[in-house]
């Protein structure tokens, strides 16, 4: 436990405040550390840092809404028993169980400009004039409106793989909703929509908030999905990719640690705001 | 006499809407996977020629993508068989060590009252939520310093480190659900702590332990990032996900990549369906605490 969590945490701080590069690793620990704030000033003065932050926030927010929303709709749709429900439920979980690399390979094939299903279908039946580069297009005009195409593809991918987990959590909570109140409301003349919004949804509030929080945190730090799908092309440079680039491509340990630390600080700050806001809401109620 | 509609029975319109949602969801979630499986069965040239012919005709079915993916380079393949073996070694090692450590850790977290218990639980949750990429930097340096980058042993230690918090969290829920009186009875009957753990607690908690083990296996089996950081230079040591992603940078036919992806998916999907109910319980119990 100690080796796994506390020591690395301390080391992040040490590295972030010192000039360390990959070539220095063999000499680490033998020389005194020169404490410096250079890594942070460089990061904060770098426009690409702010761009990565913006991308990450957009990515996590959209993913959070999509993943929890889809999970909620599915959980409600599968609420009443029907023949084959168990099988349907199991099949819906497949994208969640699929190894990331397999999911990415399939999506890359599907979106491939030459032989991908989406592009050939689009050209044959929807009248697309040229193949769309789904994984390397920063901005694409749809009816005159520019949309960040690749970022949206990555968001859709993450929703595809993570909505099943939201679905599971919400389904688990739904099983605890007592049917008695619903029956009473139905006898009093409430229709299906009213029962869902007035009786079921309030009981799901807790688990939905928790899921939003978890999904936001996880998407905020997501690396594998983005890196494997686009390698950061097409305006998908998220913060986690920045940390990786600083560490491996630029061989700058100090800078990578500083980026990582800033990332955690932002995450903690956002969480603090969230906790403060949800506390206040409870007080008002 | 017509049957009275139960007050809670959905209206026909709602029923149709629900059917459409479920059907659409099934197509979207399973469709791409089926697409991948079907393409992996066709020769590459046929895919380029007719990308929309999803279902291969019987004489077109071609399993050579699977053999090409698995065979060693010396036999004209891409060496995925060896990558799968590497993945198996690391994943099984991780499961064994991580589970042994977590059984003790989770039991302590669930039962023993010691000073700073709340603090330790908070640390476990904190590590679980802390950006993994941030810890990657110091872990990379530590292992490089210990000379363990470029070895499966280094990867194994990292996997144990990242799976222990998750599995403690999952197993703690199972241990909390055990009736404490059983343990007390065993202690009163003169069992020592380890004896009691082995012969009373473990048998009852076994489903939970198996579920956690499978989940840990899935994490280790899917892991890509640390494998990329530590092993990218040494082709002989690549794990299966790393191997497939590296091969996609070379000019490897897409059918081979898909065949490899499907091949490494089958074991996890089988495991998951085998233990689905327990896994779902473990992942979702305590969701609202």
Contacts between the chains, C-beta under 8 A, distances in Angstrom:
chain1	res1	chain2	res2	distance
A	1	B	105	7.3
A	1	B	123	7.8
A	1	B	164	7.1
A	3	B	161	7.1
A	4	B	127	7.4
A	4	B	160	7.7
A	4	B	161	3.5
A	4	B	162	7.7
A	4	B	164	6.5
A	4	B	165	7.9
A	5	B	123	6.6
A	5	B	127	4.5
A	5	B	130	8.0
A	5	B	135	7.8
A	5	B	161	7.6
A	5	B	165	7.6
A	6	B	123	8.0
A	7	B	138	7.4
A	7	B	142	7.4
A	8	B	135	4.7
A	8	B	138	3.8
A	8	B	139	5.5
A	8	B	142	7.0
A	9	B	130	7.9
A	9	B	135	7.3
A	9	B	138	7.7
A	11	B	137	7.9
A	11	B	138	3.6
A	11	B	141	6.8
A	11	B	142	7.1
A	12	B	134	6.0
A	12	B	135	7.2
A	12	B	137	6.3
A	12	B	138	5.4
A	15	B	137	6.4
A	15	B	138	6.7
A	15	B	141	7.2
A	20	B	141	7.9
A	25	B	141	6.0
A	25	B	144	4.9
A	25	B	145	6.1
A	26	B	145	7.8
A	28	B	141	6.9
A	28	B	145	6.1
A	29	B	145	7.5
A	73	B	21	6.5
A	74	B	21	7.4
A	74	B	22	8.0
A	74	B	25	5.7
A	77	B	18	4.9
A	77	B	21	4.4
A	77	B	22	5.6
A	77	B	25	7.5
A	78	B	22	6.7
A	80	B	10	7.0
A	88	B	22	6.2
A	88	B	26	6.5
A	90	B	273	6.3
A	90	B	276	6.2
A	91	B	26	6.1
A	91	B	29	6.7
A	91	B	30	5.6
A	92	B	25	6.1
A	92	B	26	7.0
A	92	B	29	5.3
A	93	B	272	7.3
A	93	B	276	7.6
A	94	B	29	5.9
A	94	B	30	6.1
A	94	B	33	6.0
A	94	B	269	6.9
A	95	B	29	5.2
A	95	B	32	7.9
A	95	B	33	7.6
A	97	B	218	7.2
A	97	B	268	5.8
A	97	B	269	5.7
A	97	B	272	4.6
A	98	B	33	6.7
A	98	B	265	5.8
A	98	B	268	7.8
A	98	B	269	7.6
A	99	B	221	6.7
A	99	B	222	4.4
A	99	B	241	6.2
A	99	B	261	7.4
A	99	B	264	5.8
A	99	B	265	5.8
A	99	B	268	6.4
A	100	B	222	5.7
A	100	B	224	6.2
A	100	B	241	7.1
A	101	B	222	7.4
A	101	B	224	6.1
A	101	B	240	7.7
A	101	B	241	4.0
A	101	B	244	5.0
A	101	B	245	5.7
A	101	B	261	6.3
A	101	B	264	7.4
A	102	B	36	7.3
A	102	B	244	7.8
A	102	B	261	3.6
A	102	B	262	6.9
A	102	B	264	6.5
A	102	B	265	4.7
A	103	B	32	7.8
A	104	B	245	7.7
A	105	B	36	7.1
A	105	B	244	6.5
A	105	B	248	7.0
A	105	B	254	8.0
A	105	B	257	5.1
A	105	B	258	6.0
A	105	B	260	7.9
A	105	B	261	4.4
A	106	B	32	5.1
A	106	B	33	6.7
A	106	B	35	6.6
A	106	B	36	4.0
A	106	B	258	7.0
A	106	B	261	6.8
A	107	B	32	6.8
A	108	B	248	7.5
A	109	B	35	7.7
A	109	B	36	6.9
A	109	B	39	6.5
A	109	B	254	5.4
A	109	B	257	7.8
A	109	B	258	6.4
A	110	B	32	6.1
A	110	B	35	6.4
A	112	B	254	7.4
A	114	B	48	6.9
A	115	B	47	5.4
A	115	B	48	5.1
A	115	B	51	4.3
A	115	B	254	7.5
A	116	B	51	6.9
A	117	B	35	6.3
A	117	B	51	6.5
A	117	B	52	7.2
A	117	B	54	7.8
A	120	B	51	4.3
A	120	B	52	5.5
A	121	B	52	6.6
A	124	B	52	6.8
A	160	B	28	7.3
A	160	B	29	7.4
A	160	B	32	7.9
A	164	B	29	7.3
A	165	B	283	7.5
A	168	B	280	5.7
A	168	B	283	6.5
A	168	B	284	5.7
A	169	B	283	7.8
A	169	B	284	5.2
A	169	B	287	5.2
A	171	B	284	8.0
A	172	B	280	7.2
A	172	B	284	3.8
A	172	B	285	7.5
A	172	B	287	6.3
A	173	B	284	8.0
A	173	B	287	6.6
A	173	B	288	6.8
A	179	B	8	7.4
A	182	B	8	6.3
A	183	B	7	6.1
A	183	B	8	5.9
A	186	B	7	3.8
A	186	B	8	5.3
A	187	B	7	5.2
A	192	B	10	6.0
A	192	B	11	6.7
A	192	B	14	5.5
A	206	B	288	4.9
A	207	B	287	5.5
A	207	B	288	5.5
A	210	B	287	6.4
A	210	B	288	6.6
A	214	B	129	7.9
A	217	B	129	5.5
A	220	B	131	7.4
A	221	B	131	3.9
A	221	B	132	6.3
A	221	B	133	5.6
A	221	B	134	7.8
A	223	B	132	7.7
A	223	B	133	5.4
A	223	B	225	5.6
A	224	B	224	5.2
A	224	B	225	5.7
A	227	B	225	7.9
A	228	B	224	7.0
A	228	B	245	6.0
A	240	B	131	7.3
A	240	B	133	4.4
A	243	B	133	5.0
A	243	B	134	7.1
A	243	B	136	7.4
A	243	B	137	7.0
A	244	B	133	7.0
A	244	B	136	8.0
A	247	B	136	7.5
A	247	B	137	5.9
A	247	B	140	6.9
A	247	B	229	8.0
A	248	B	229	7.3
A	253	B	137	6.4
A	253	B	141	6.3
A	256	B	137	5.0
A	257	B	134	7.8
A	257	B	137	4.9
A	257	B	138	7.4
A	260	B	131	6.7
A	260	B	133	6.3
A	260	B	134	3.5
A	260	B	136	7.9
A	260	B	137	5.8
A	261	B	134	6.9
A	263	B	131	5.8
A	263	B	133	7.5
A	263	B	134	6.4
A	264	B	130	6.9
A	264	B	131	5.7
A	264	B	134	5.6
A	267	B	131	6.8
